[in-house]
Amino acid sequence: SALGPRSRDISTMDFNFDGLGEASGRVEVFEVNDRVDIKVQVRGIRRSLHLGSDVGCELHWACIDDAGAWQAPAVQPPGSRSVDPVASRIECKFDATMSFPADKAPKAIVFVVLVHGNGEHWLKGPGGQDFVVNVQELVQRAPLSPAAIAGGAVNARVAERPVAWPELEAALAIPEPSPTNGEKAKKSRRAKTNGSAVKKSGAAVTKGGADVEGGLGKVEWTVVRHAGAAQVFVEGRLPLPEEAQLFLHLGCQSEPGGEWELPAEPLEGTTPFGDGKATRAELRNQARVALRFSAAGTPGCIAFVLYVASPFGEQWLKASGGGDFCIAINNEAGAAAATAMGPGEEVAKLFCDAETKYSHWSQFQRFCMVKDILSKADLSTVEAAWVAADLRLANAKALEWYRQRGYQPKDMAHVQEQLGGIMAAAVASSKTPTIRAMLRLAVLACPRGNASGGDAIRHGILNIMRNHGIKEGHRPGIECKFIEQWHQKLHTNSAPDDIAICEGYLAFLSSGNPDDLFRTVWERARLTREDLAKMAGCGFKDHTKSGASGLNVNPVHLPQMYNDMQGYLGLLKHVHGGTGLFDLCEACKGQYPDHGAECLAFEIFHDRDSPMVLGKIVELRGRLESVLWKRDILMLDVLLEDQFRMVVERSNWGAMGRDDLINTLACMLRDLGRSRRDPSLER
């Protein structure tokens, strides 16, 4: 049967190949309007088969009927062709998307991967089985997108609610105390951040509201404070299916942006969530909910997101801009201080609180915060300076990367790639030379990143451990405490540090001396054994029962793993690296403004340490100016500027003649002008 025309979020299925070590893949199925797309991605095949760049890859696929037999599709998706009465092929180097009309989409497909290179290689799943994708099940498993619900893909409506809200009216009906003689009426203050503060009867009342992300609705609230106690009345207006339940998923904070905590006292009508930090309260009839805090238990503010549970799946909705909703309750002094903050003080507080107060913080969360700041339409000089300082300090390991916070490798890979693109856009649109200079400083602290391969990091280390019989959790095998701990870090805190760790482990496999591991890690990433021990902060379990602390443990010498680890290093560099001069010259292929610029880039790489390269660097940077909005081009341009500086610093100024000195100084001014774009440098 055909699939119905509904818009849903992506549903995924991961798979591994039979006997191919780190090679893996993912299937993504998503439904948009009247189309169903099936995207297949494969990773690590060339490394696993030891093939070069001259390689082709195709999906050999078909639909399957209820009996499991191959059959031809009702329609061929674009780019696909039939090769026999039932099978079809589509190029997949190294991803392919098959797009079907919703009424012609197959219930399930089956495929194998055909690789052309040094002959033909037919790749199948574990046990030599074909890969089977239950398309209909994946589509139905994926939740409807919020936009689809709001747009009428299901029978959604804004829930009706009575005009009166008796609980709110009762809270506002507190009699106002009589003023003493000589007192003058004071005008209420208007809070800029959380709505308007008014004096209603004897209670202090604050009203506010915020839009839901994507323009899907609005949330409004009223806070009534009296005698130290507080009541919070929240009303949501969102188009939802009639069967859906709408919840506040909330946490208490001492001040906006702080850590989530449970209420000091249990709240009537709420249920603590399983993480020990959040609480849930259902909006009755998808409309309203009231929270009551005693004088002793009133928090500074509450932060929340909306959680929707319906037959069509679950959804998490944030405020417009992607942040949490925030309601100030008992922090009038803090709100007044925030109002009085000078330019840039708000962003300063954001960075300082995150780096010094948050109990859960990591390089991933740091990148997410920086990405949000750079996404602002009007970036200030102070914000750019804080971004540059924070990223450069983190890159120098002066700030923590692993503070009780975990994440998936694919999330880190995605945010790294996204941050580079947003950084390039921010540099291209910067309004002053100062902002541009600050952001260019930050570029050097950003990994190039590649979203593809994030999941392969997780699967790759598991495949290596299984192929070499290394103990994993409760599965018996060779007991190597280092690999056991590192594999857990790769699952919960994968980061660019893992490149240096892998290089150190390869040095150990070559020599058998554990000191070579820790020496290499120090030389590559400036990480001590104590630093490696701190990497066990989140998601680690000492399955070895040895008391090992993070990666501060000597590994078992298993030289047979060298080739597999060499391939795994390539994967780590693909996802977390790519910021070397040669890597960026390669990455920019197809993005240079012309072929001459590409040739000049590689010429500079080969002559990178010669004093004669300075003029070539300035010339290339001039050619790249028109395409600096591209992430890879910007990173190459910044690295060329850094290479220029290093060559100049190594020059023997005392041995130069007058003309050489003048030419070098003129070259330096032209180089500086390329970076600052300051008219004063062009005079």
C-alpha positions in Angstrom: 0.0 0.0 0.0 1.1 3.6 -0.7 2.3 5.9 2.1 0.1 8.8 3.0 1.1 12.4 2.3 2.4 13.7 5.6 5.5 15.6 6.5 7.7 13.9 9.1 11.1 14.4 10.7 14.0 12.1 9.6 14.0 8.5 10.8 17.3 6.6 10.6 18.8 3.1 10.4 22.5 2.3 10.8 24.2 -0.7 9.2 27.6 -2.3 9.0 29.3 -4.4 6.3 30.3 -8.0 6.6 34.0 -8.2 7.4 34.9 -4.6 6.5 36.1 -3.2 9.8 35.4 0.5 10.0 33.1 0.6 6.9 29.5 1.5 7.8 26.4 3.2 6.5 23.2 4.9 7.4 19.7 5.0 5.9 17.6 8.2 6.4 13.9 8.2 5.5 11.9 11.3 5.6 8.5 12.4 4.2 7.9 15.9 3.0 4.5 16.9 1.5 3.9 14.5 -1.4 7.4 12.9 -1.5 9.2 10.2 0.3 13.0 10.3 0.2 15.3 7.4 1.1 18.9 8.5 1.5 21.7 5.9 1.8 25.2 6.9 3.0 28.2 4.7 3.1 31.5 5.5 4.8 35.0 3.9 5.1 34.8 1.6 2.1 37.9 2.8 0.4 40.0 2.5 3.5 38.6 -0.9 4.3 39.2 -2.2 0.8 42.6 -0.3 0.5 41.4 1.5 -2.7 42.6 4.8 -4.0 40.6 7.7 -5.2 39.7 6.2 -8.6 36.7 4.2 -7.3 33.1 4.0 -8.2 30.2 2.9 -6.1 26.5 2.0 -6.8 23.5 0.7 -4.9 22.2 -2.4 -6.5 18.6 -2.3 -5.3 15.0 -3.4 -5.7 11.6 -3.3 -3.9 10.5 -6.4 -2.0 7.1 -7.9 -1.7 5.4 -9.4 1.4 7.0 -12.8 0.7 10.5 -11.2 0.6 11.0 -11.5 -3.2 12.8 -8.9 -5.2 10.5 -6.8 -7.5 10.9 -3.8 -9.7 9.7 -0.4 -8.3 6.5 1.2 -9.5 8.5 4.2 -10.7 12.2 4.7 -11.0 13.5 7.5 -8.8 15.6 10.2 -10.5 19.2 9.0 -11.2 18.3 5.3 -11.0 18.1 2.8 -13.9 16.9 -0.7 -14.3 19.6 -3.4 -15.0 17.3 -6.5 -15.2 13.6 -7.2 -14.8 13.6 -6.6 -11.0 16.9 -4.9 -10.0 18.0 -1.3 -10.4 21.2 0.7 -9.8 21.9 4.3 -8.7 25.3 5.9 -8.2 26.4 6.2 -4.6 29.7 8.0 -4.2 29.2 7.9 -1.3 25.6 8.7 -0.7 22.5 8.4 -2.8 19.0 9.7 -2.5 16.0 7.9 -4.0 12.9 10.2 -4.2 9.5 8.7 -4.7 6.0 10.2 -5.0 4.2 9.4 -1.8 1.6 7.3 -3.5 4.3 5.3 -5.3 6.7 4.8 -2.4 7.7 1.2 -1.7 6.8 -0.5 1.6 10.4 -1.8 1.7 13.6 -1.9 -0.3 16.5 -4.3 -0.4 20.0 -3.4 -1.6 23.7 -4.4 -1.7 26.6 -2.1 -2.5 28.6 -2.6 -5.7 32.1 -1.1 -5.6 34.2 -0.7 -8.8 37.9 -0.5 -8.1 40.6 -3.2 -8.6 37.7 -5.3 -9.9 34.1 -5.5 -8.5 33.3 -5.8 -4.8 29.8 -6.8 -3.8 29.3 -5.7 -0.2 26.6 -7.1 2.0 25.6 -7.1 5.7 26.7 -9.3 8.5 26.4 -13.0 7.6 26.3 -12.2 3.9 22.7 -10.9 4.1 21.2 -8.3 1.8 20.4 -4.9 3.5 16.6 -4.6 4.0 15.0 -1.2 4.7 11.4 -1.2 5.9 10.5 2.1 4.5 6.9 2.2 5.7 7.9 1.3 9.3 10.7 4.0 9.3 8.3 6.7 8.0 5.6 5.8 10.6 8.2 5.6 13.4 9.3 9.2 12.6 7.3 11.9 14.4 5.4 14.4 12.3 7.3 17.6 12.0 5.9 20.6 14.0 5.4 22.5 10.7 3.4 19.6 9.3 1.1 19.5 12.3 0.6 23.2 12.2 0.2 23.2 8.4 -2.8 20.8 8.6 -1.1 17.4 7.8 -3.3 16.1 10.7 -6.5 17.5 12.2 -4.7 20.1 14.4 -6.4 23.0 16.1 -5.7 25.5 18.9 -7.5 24.1 22.0 -10.5 26.1 23.2 -10.3 27.5 26.7 -12.8 29.5 28.8 -12.5 33.3 28.9 -12.2 33.3 32.7 -9.3 31.7 34.6 -10.6 31.5 38.2 -7.2 30.6 39.7 -5.5 33.6 38.2 -8.4 35.9 39.1 -8.2 34.7 42.7 -4.4 35.3 42.8 -4.9 38.9 41.5 -7.7 39.6 44.0 -5.4 40.0 47.0 -6.4 43.3 48.7 -3.9 46.2 48.4 -2.6 47.4 51.8 -3.5 51.0 52.7 -0.6 53.4 52.2 0.9 55.1 55.2 0.8 58.8 55.7 3.3 60.7 53.5 3.8 57.8 51.1 3.5 58.6 47.5 2.3 56.2 44.8 5.1 54.8 42.9 4.9 53.9 39.2 5.6 50.4 38.4 8.7 49.5 36.5 8.8 47.9 33.1 11.1 44.8 32.9 12.7 44.7 29.5 13.5 41.0 29.5 10.3 39.2 30.8 7.4 41.4 30.0 5.7 44.1 32.0 5.6 44.5 35.7 2.5 46.0 37.1 0.9 46.6 40.5 -2.4 44.9 40.7 -4.1 45.0 44.1 -1.7 43.8 46.8 0.4 41.5 44.6 3.3 42.2 42.3 2.4 41.0 38.9 4.6 40.3 35.9 3.3 39.4 32.5 5.3 38.1 29.5 5.4 35.8 26.6 7.4 34.3 23.8 6.9 32.8 20.4 7.4 29.1 19.7 10.2 28.3 17.3 9.2 28.1 13.7 6.2 30.4 14.3 4.1 27.5 15.5 2.4 29.3 18.3 2.9 31.4 21.4 3.3 30.9 25.1 2.2 33.6 27.6 2.6 33.8 31.4 1.7 35.8 34.4 3.7 35.7 37.6 1.9 36.8 40.8 4.2 37.4 43.9 2.8 38.1 47.3 4.5 37.8 50.8 7.5 36.0 49.2 5.4 33.3 47.6 4.9 33.1 43.9 2.3 31.7 41.5 3.1 31.2 37.8 0.3 30.9 35.3 1.3 29.6 31.9 -1.0 29.5 28.8 -0.1 27.9 25.5 -1.6 28.5 22.1 -0.4 25.9 19.6 -2.2 23.9 16.9 -2.1 20.3 18.0 -4.0 17.1 17.3 -6.9 16.6 19.7 -5.3 13.5 21.1 -2.0 15.2 22.0 -0.8 16.0 25.5 1.2 19.2 26.0 3.7 19.5 28.9 6.0 22.0 30.4 9.4 20.3 30.8 11.0 22.7 33.3 13.9 23.2 35.6 14.4 25.8 38.4 17.4 28.2 38.1 18.9 30.7 40.5 19.4 33.1 37.6 18.8 32.9 33.8 21.3 30.6 32.1 22.1 28.7 35.3 22.0 25.0 35.8 18.6 23.3 35.9 17.5 22.0 39.3 14.5 20.3 40.8 12.1 22.6 42.8 13.2 23.0 46.5 9.7 21.7 47.4 7.4 19.3 45.5 5.0 21.2 43.2 1.4 20.2 43.1 0.4 18.7 39.8 4.0 18.0 38.6 6.1 14.9 38.1 9.9 14.8 38.5 11.7 13.7 35.3 14.1 10.8 35.4 17.3 12.9 35.0 17.0 14.4 38.6 17.0 18.0 37.2 13.7 18.5 35.3 10.0 18.4 36.2 7.0 18.0 34.0 3.6 19.7 34.3 0.8 19.1 31.9 -1.2 22.0 30.4 -4.8 21.0 31.0 -6.7 20.6 27.8 -3.5 21.7 26.0 -4.2 25.2 27.3 -3.2 26.2 30.9 -1.2 25.2 33.9 -0.5 26.9 37.2 2.7 26.4 39.4 2.7 27.5 43.0 5.9 28.1 44.9 6.1 28.8 48.7 8.1 31.6 50.1 10.9 29.2 51.0 10.9 27.4 47.7 10.6 30.2 45.2 13.4 30.0 42.6 15.0 32.9 40.8 13.5 31.8 37.6 12.3 28.7 35.7 13.4 27.6 32.3 11.3 25.2 30.2 10.7 23.7 26.8 7.4 22.3 25.5 7.0 18.5 25.2 4.2 17.2 23.0 3.1 13.5 23.1 0.7 12.4 20.5 -0.2 9.3 18.4 2.0 10.8 15.6 5.1 10.9 17.8 6.7 13.2 20.3 8.1 16.7 19.8 10.3 19.1 21.7 9.6 22.7 21.0 11.8 25.7 22.1 11.4 29.4 22.0 12.0 31.3 18.8 15.7 31.5 18.3 16.2 28.0 19.6 16.7 28.7 23.3 14.7 27.7 26.3 11.7 29.7 27.5 12.6 31.6 30.7 10.4 33.2 33.3 11.9 35.4 36.0 10.1 34.8 39.4 12.1 36.0 42.4 15.1 37.8 40.9 13.9 41.4 40.7 17.4 42.6 41.8 19.0 40.4 39.2 16.6 41.6 36.5 17.3 45.2 37.4 21.1 44.5 37.3 20.6 42.9 33.8 18.7 46.0 32.7 21.6 48.2 33.8 24.3 46.1 32.1 26.5 48.1 29.8 27.2 47.0 26.2 28.7 43.6 26.0 28.2 42.8 29.7 25.4 40.3 28.9 27.6 38.2 26.6 30.4 38.5 29.1 28.2 37.0 31.8 27.1 34.3 29.5 30.7 33.1 28.8 31.9 33.5 32.4 29.0 31.6 33.8 29.4 28.8 31.4 33.1 28.5 31.9 33.2 28.9 35.7 29.8 27.9 37.1 28.2 25.2 34.9 28.7 21.8 36.4 28.1 20.2 33.0 30.1 21.7 30.2 32.2 20.5 27.2 33.7 21.6 24.0 30.5 20.6 22.2 28.4 22.9 24.3 31.0 25.6 23.8 30.7 25.3 20.0 26.9 25.4 20.3 27.0 28.6 22.3 29.4 30.3 19.9 27.3 29.2 17.0 24.2 30.8 18.5 26.1 34.1 19.1 27.5 34.2 15.6 24.1 33.6 14.1 22.9 37.0 15.4 22.1 39.5 12.7 24.1 42.3 14.3 27.3 41.0 15.9 29.0 43.6 18.2 32.7 44.1 18.7 32.5 42.9 22.3 30.7 39.7 21.3 33.3 39.0 18.6 36.1 39.6 21.1 34.5 37.1 23.6 34.0 34.5 20.9 37.7 34.8 19.8 39.0 34.8 23.4 36.9 31.8 24.4 37.7 29.6 21.4 41.4 30.5 21.5 41.7 29.7 25.2 39.9 26.4 24.7 42.1 25.5 21.8 45.1 26.2 24.0 43.6 23.8 26.6 43.3 26.6 29.1 39.6 25.8 29.4 38.0 22.5 30.2 36.7 20.3 27.4 35.2 17.4 29.4 33.2 18.6 32.4 30.5 16.0 33.2 28.8 16.3 29.9 28.4 13.8 27.1 27.3 13.9 23.5 27.2 11.6 20.4 30.1 11.8 17.9 27.6 12.6 15.0 26.4 15.7 17.0 30.0 17.0 17.5 30.8 16.3 13.8 27.7 18.2 12.7 28.2 21.3 14.9 31.9 21.5 13.9 30.9 21.7 10.2 28.0 24.1 10.9 30.2 26.4 13.0 32.7 26.8 10.2 30.0 27.8 7.8 28.4 30.3 10.2 31.9 31.7 11.0 32.5 32.3 7.3 29.2 34.1 6.9 29.9 36.3 10.0 33.3 37.3 8.6 31.9 38.1 5.2 29.2 40.3 6.7 31.3 41.9 9.5 30.9 45.7 9.4 34.2 46.8 10.9 37.9 45.8 10.6 38.0 45.1 14.4 35.1 42.6 14.2 36.7 41.0 11.2 40.1 40.7 12.9 38.5 39.2 16.1 36.6 36.6 14.1 39.7 35.7 12.0 41.5 34.9 15.3 38.6 32.6 16.2 38.8 30.7 12.8 42.2 29.2 13.8 40.6 27.7 16.9 37.8 26.0 14.9 38.2 22.5 13.5 37.2 22.3 9.8 34.8 19.5 10.7 32.9 17.1 8.5 29.4 16.0 9.4 29.8 12.7 7.4 31.5 10.0 9.4 30.3 11.0 12.9 28.6 7.7 13.5 31.4 5.8 11.9 33.6 6.9 14.8 31.4 5.0 17.2 31.0 2.0 15.0 34.6 1.9 13.9 36.2 1.5 17.3 33.6 -1.3 18.1 34.5 -3.1 14.9 38.2 -2.9 15.6 37.7 -4.3 19.2 35.5 -7.1 17.9 37.8 -8.0 15.0 40.7 -8.3 17.4 38.9 -10.0 20.2 39.3 -7.2 22.7 37.0 -7.3 25.8 34.1 -4.9 25.5 31.8 -4.5 28.5 30.7 -8.0 29.5 31.8 -9.6 26.3 34.9 -11.8 26.9 38.2 -11.1 25.2 41.6 -9.6 25.6 41.5 -7.2 28.5 43.0 -3.8 27.5 42.0 -1.1 30.0 43.2 1.7 27.7 41.2 0.6 24.7 38.1 -0.1 26.9 38.2 3.4 28.3 39.1 5.1 25.0 36.2 3.5 23.2 33.8 4.9 25.8 35.3 8.4 25.4 34.8 8.0 21.6 31.1 7.2 22.3 30.4 10.1 24.7 33.1 12.8 24.2 34.7 12.4 20.7 36.8 15.5 20.0 39.8 16.6 18.0 42.0 15.4 20.9 41.2 11.8 19.6 43.5 12.4 16.6 46.5 12.9 18.9 45.4 10.0 21.1 45.2 7.7 18.1 48.7 8.9 16.8 50.1 8.2 20.3 48.6 4.8 20.3 50.1 4.0 16.9 53.5 5.1 18.2 53.0 2.7 21.1 52.0 -0.2 18.7 55.2 0.4 16.7 57.6 0.5 19.7 55.8 -1.4 22.5 56.8 1.4 24.9 53.8 3.1 26.7 55.9 6.2 27.2 55.8 6.8 23.4 52.0 7.0 23.6 52.0 9.7 26.3 55.0 11.6 24.7 53.2 11.7 21.3 50.0 12.9 22.9 51.8 15.7 24.7 53.7 16.7 21.5 50.6 16.7 19.3 48.0 18.1 21.7 49.8 19.3 24.9 47.8 16.8 27.0 49.4 15.3 30.1 48.6 12.0 31.7 46.6 14.0 34.3 44.6 15.6 31.4 43.9 12.2 30.0 42.7 11.0 33.4 40.1 13.8 33.4 38.5 12.5 30.2 36.5 10.0 32.3 34.0 12.6 33.5 30.8 11.5 31.7 29.4 8.2 30.5 32.4 6.1 31.6 32.0 2.8 33.4 35.0 0.9 34.6 34.0 -2.5 33.3 37.6 -3.7 34.0 37.0 -3.2 37.8 40.6 -1.9 37.9 40.0 1.6 39.2 41.5 3.0 36.0 41.0 6.7 35.7 40.2 7.7 32.2 43.0 7.2 29.7 45.8 7.4 32.3 46.6 3.8 32.0 49.2 1.8 30.1 47.7 -0.2 27.1 48.4 -3.8 26.2 50.7 -4.2 23.3 48.7 -5.6 20.3 50.8 -4.8 17.2 48.3 -6.7 15.0 46.0 -3.7 15.4 48.3 -1.3 13.6 46.8 -1.3 10.1 43.2 -1.0 11.4 44.2 1.8 13.7 46.0 3.6 10.8 42.7 3.5 8.9 40.8 4.7 12.0 43.2 7.7 12.3 42.1 8.6 8.8 38.5 8.6 9.9 39.3 10.8 12.9 41.1 13.3 10.8 38.3 13.3 8.3 35.8 14.2 11.0 37.8 16.3 13.4 40.8 17.5 11.5 41.5 19.0 8.0 43.0 22.3 9.2 46.5 21.8 7.9 47.7 23.8 4.9 47.8 20.8 2.5 44.4 19.5 3.8 42.8 22.9 3.1 44.4 23.2 -0.3 42.8 19.9 -1.1 39.5 20.7 0.5 39.1 23.9 -1.6 39.3 22.0 -4.9 36.2 23.0 -6.8 35.8 26.1 -4.7 38.7 28.2 -6.0 37.7 31.2 -8.2 39.8 29.8 -11.0 42.3 27.0 -11.9 45.2 29.4 -11.6 44.4 30.1 -7.9 44.3 26.3 -7.3 47.8 25.8 -8.8 49.1 28.8 -6.9 47.8 27.3 -3.6 49.8 24.1 -4.1 52.8 26.1 -5.2 52.7 28.0 -2.0 52.4 24.8 0.0 55.6 23.4 -1.6 57.5 26.6 -1.0 55.8 27.5 2.3 59.0 28.1 4.2 60.8 30.1 1.6 61.1 33.9 2.0 60.1 34.2 -1.7 56.6 32.8 -0.9 55.4 36.1 0.7 54.4 37.8 -2.6 52.6 34.6 -3.7 50.6 34.5 -0.5 49.5 38.0 -0.9 48.6 37.4 -4.6 46.6 34.3 -3.7 44.7 36.0 -0.9 43.7 38.7 -3.3 42.3 36.1 -5.7 40.3 34.4 -2.9 38.6 37.6 -1.7 35.5 37.1 -3.9 34.8 33.7 -2.4 35.7 34.2 1.3 32.1 33.5 2.2 32.9 29.8 1.7 34.0 28.0 4.9 37.0 26.1 3.4 38.2 29.2 1.5 38.1 31.3 4.6 40.0 28.8 6.6 42.7 28.6 3.9 42.9 32.4 3.8 43.4 32.6 7.6 46.0 29.8 7.5 47.8 31.6 4.6 48.0 34.8 6.8 49.4 32.7 9.6 52.0 31.1 7.3 52.9 34.6 6.1 53.5 35.7 9.7 55.7 32.7 10.5 57.9 33.2 7.4 58.3 36.9 8.3 59.2 36.1 11.9 61.9 33.7 10.8 63.5 36.2 8.4 66.9 37.5 9.1 66.2 41.2 9.0 69.8 42.2 9.7 71.0 40.5 6.6 68.5 42.2 4.3 69.4 45.1 2.0 67.4 48.3 1.9 65.3 47.4 -1.1 64.5 43.9 0.3 63.4 45.5 3.6 61.1 48.0 1.8 59.6 45.3 -0.4 59.0 43.0 2.6 57.4 45.9 4.6 55.2 46.7 1.6 54.2 43.1 1.3 53.3 43.0 5.0 51.1 46.0 4.6 49.3 44.5 1.6 48.8 41.3 3.6 47.4 43.2 6.6 45.1 45.1 4.2 43.7 41.8 2.9 42.7 40.8 6.4 41.4 44.1 7.8 40.0 45.7 4.7 40.7 49.0 6.4 40.7 52.0 4.0 43.6 53.6 6.0 45.9 50.7 4.9 45.2 51.4 1.3 46.4 55.1 1.3 
